[in-house]
Amino acid sequence: MELLLLPEVYAVCRLPAAAEAPAWGAGAGLWSLTRSAEELSLVCAEDGLPADVGAAVLSRGWRAIRVAGTLDFSLVGVLASLAAPLAEAGVSIFAVSTYDTDYLLVRAADLETAVIALRSAGHHLEA
């Protein structure tokens, strides 16, 4: 599978479920907002975070790997083919899916291990 490493460093934020969708962080790269009954989760570039982010939980230092191209909904096992070698290598992931494709976020400290694991599993990663 063709994979692309995005250049930005990302943050994953957990906001209260009733929080307004923040405008901050929206910009270049990946910006993902997901609301459930329990929380509002936001993935955004770290450099877009305001100093007083006010997140209930904030995790910095994530790198994003994008599946290149557009994935058809009939494809089966895309995330599994990426997550399995990373799990075997001991790399935790935060997955985000969009209409077109999938993203895997890995901690920046685990990026080298993740790249090696994905390439060893036969994936091509543009870094």
C-alpha positions as CSV (number, residue, x, y, z in Angstrom):
1,M,0.0,0.0,0.0
2,E,1.2,3.5,-0.8
3,L,1.5,5.7,2.3
4,L,2.5,9.3,2.8
5,L,4.0,10.8,6.0
6,L,2.5,14.3,6.6
7,P,5.0,16.9,7.6
8,E,3.1,18.4,10.6
9,V,3.2,17.3,14.2
10,Y,-0.2,16.8,15.6
11,A,-2.1,17.0,18.8
12,V,-5.1,14.9,19.9
13,C,-7.5,16.8,22.2
14,R,-10.5,15.6,24.2
15,L,-13.0,18.4,24.9
16,P,-16.3,18.2,26.9
17,A,-19.2,16.6,24.9
18,A,-21.1,19.9,24.9
19,A,-18.2,22.1,23.8
20,E,-18.5,24.2,20.7
21,A,-16.5,23.0,17.7
22,P,-13.3,25.1,17.9
23,A,-12.1,27.1,14.9
24,W,-8.5,26.9,16.1
25,G,-6.3,24.3,14.6
26,A,-8.1,24.3,11.2
27,G,-5.5,24.8,8.5
28,A,-3.0,22.9,6.5
29,G,-2.8,19.2,6.9
30,L,-5.2,17.0,8.9
31,W,-8.0,18.4,11.0
32,S,-10.6,16.0,12.3
33,L,-13.5,16.6,14.7
34,T,-15.6,13.8,16.1
35,R,-18.4,14.2,18.6
36,S,-20.0,11.5,20.6
37,A,-22.4,11.6,23.6
38,E,-19.3,11.4,25.9
39,E,-16.8,13.7,24.2
40,L,-15.6,16.0,21.4
41,S,-12.3,14.7,19.9
42,L,-10.1,16.9,17.8
43,V,-7.0,16.1,15.9
44,C,-5.1,19.2,14.6
45,A,-1.6,20.5,13.9
46,E,0.2,21.2,17.1
47,D,1.3,24.6,15.9
48,G,-2.4,25.6,15.6
49,L,-3.2,25.1,19.3
50,P,-3.9,28.2,21.3
51,A,-1.9,28.7,24.5
52,D,-5.1,28.3,26.6
53,V,-6.5,25.3,24.7
54,G,-8.7,24.3,27.6
55,A,-8.9,20.7,26.6
56,A,-9.9,18.2,29.2
57,V,-7.1,16.0,27.9
58,L,-4.4,17.0,25.4
59,S,-1.8,14.7,23.9
60,R,0.9,16.3,21.8
61,G,3.6,14.9,19.6
62,W,1.8,12.7,17.0
63,R,2.8,12.1,13.4
64,A,0.3,11.3,10.7
65,I,0.6,8.6,8.0
66,R,-2.0,8.9,5.2
67,V,-3.1,6.1,2.9
68,A,-2.4,7.6,-0.6
69,G,-5.2,8.0,-3.0
70,T,-8.9,7.4,-2.6
71,L,-10.2,4.1,-1.0
72,D,-13.3,2.4,-2.3
73,F,-15.8,1.5,0.4
74,S,-15.7,-2.1,-0.8
75,L,-12.1,-2.6,0.3
76,V,-11.7,-4.8,3.3
77,G,-8.8,-4.9,5.8
78,V,-7.1,-1.7,4.9
79,L,-6.7,-0.6,8.5
80,A,-6.0,-4.1,9.7
81,S,-3.1,-4.4,7.2
82,L,-1.5,-1.3,8.7
83,A,-2.5,-1.8,12.4
84,A,-1.3,-5.4,12.7
85,P,2.4,-4.8,11.9
86,L,2.4,-1.7,14.1
87,A,0.9,-3.7,17.0
88,E,3.5,-6.4,16.5
89,A,6.2,-3.7,16.7
90,G,4.6,-2.3,19.9
91,V,3.5,0.9,18.3
92,S,0.2,2.4,19.5
93,I,-2.0,4.1,16.9
94,F,-4.8,6.7,16.8
95,A,-6.8,6.0,13.6
96,V,-8.9,8.6,11.7
97,S,-10.9,7.8,8.6
98,T,-12.4,10.2,6.1
99,Y,-14.7,9.7,3.2
100,D,-11.7,9.2,0.9
101,T,-8.9,7.6,3.0
102,D,-7.5,6.6,6.3
103,Y,-4.9,8.1,8.6
104,L,-2.8,6.5,11.3
105,L,-1.3,8.7,13.9
106,V,1.7,7.4,15.8
107,R,3.7,9.1,18.5
108,A,6.7,11.0,17.1
109,A,9.0,9.0,19.4
110,D,7.7,5.8,17.7
111,L,7.9,7.0,14.1
112,E,11.1,5.3,13.2
113,T,9.8,2.0,14.5
114,A,6.5,2.5,12.7
115,V,8.2,3.2,9.4
116,I,10.4,0.1,9.7
117,A,7.4,-2.1,10.6
118,L,5.2,-0.8,7.8
119,R,8.0,-1.2,5.2
120,S,8.8,-4.7,6.5
121,A,5.1,-5.6,6.0
122,G,5.4,-4.6,2.3
123,H,4.0,-1.1,2.4
124,H,5.6,1.8,0.6
125,L,6.0,4.9,2.8
126,E,7.0,8.3,1.3
127,A,8.7,10.1,4.1
